Amino acid sequence: MSPQIYINGKYYSKEDAKISVYDHGLLYGDGVFEGMRTYSGNVFRLVEHIDRLYESARAILLTIPMSKQEMIDAVNNTVKLSGLTDSYIRLVITRGAGSLGLDPNRTSDPQVIIIVDLIALYDRKYYDEGLKIITASTIRNHPAALSPRIKSLNYLNNIMAKIEGLQAGCMEAIMLNHKGEVAECTGDNIFIVKKGQLMTPPTDAGILEGITRNAILELARELKIPASESTLTRHDLLVADECFLTGSAAEVIPVVSIDSRPIGDGKVGKTTRFLMGEFKKLVVR
Ligand code: PXG
């Protein structure tokens, strides 16, 4: 059991996996990525992740040099070779090595990188006690600059928001959109519960349409929990009964305080706890 890295059809150890310093992924953040998890050796919602990866690539005019089925096989094979059963997968496609200068036509050979390793995004205690988070002043990408629906290698404004959170002693930070509405967190989508109703910002709020978010919306439908995609303001969050975040790395994690205001009674909410349990059942289904 050890991290396994696939680069363009070959397999490497963590130490030996290397790409060019002329790669436009490094020089300009010119590329796309996905973050996934395996449970008992199976990749959760692999097809959805691959579909989103190819959509992100299409949006930035990056042609992935293999079919979706070949990509699925490569991911599964890398997982198998790692021997890890509960792992994290980072799938990265870069524009490839080129000359210095932005021109993507001067690059060749997009790099296909699949990293299978372990991840522990948040300490276990936060799943029991809940996270305290803040609202960052850094806003999400303006959709006219770079669509937040593209999972690109440009995460700098999310990192700026993450730093704001960390400086305030928080592990996550809420990002508003250019209209001042709640979008999402730096690497997670956000949900609230208000009067028994589950709510999350709609895709046109300038969010990444999270695969975990969609799984939670489906679960809510199955479990007859009323749920909606609704425009949310910071005020809506502050007066919510419950709040939680979703993401492939974070899974479902409760939030108990926002901008120093306790959410609800300041404890992990009942619906949140229920959905955490149901999500756990779903991933091993
Ligand atoms: N919003 C943003 C901005 C993200 O980057 C999500 C929401 C949640 O989407 P999914 O499809 O994962 O439910 C993400 C996902 C990492 C890491 O290494 C980040 C993500 C996923 C996995 C790992 O920080 N972000």
Boltz pocket constraint, residues with backbone or C-beta under 6 A from the ligand:
constraints:
  - pocket:
      binder: B
      contacts: [[A, 34], [A, 35], [A, 36], [A, 158], [A, 184], [A, 185], [A, 186], [A, 187], [A, 188], [A, 189], [A, 208], [A, 209], [A, 210], [A, 211], [A, 212], [A, 213], [A, 246], [A, 247], [A, 248], [A, 249], [A, 250]]
      max_distance: 6.0
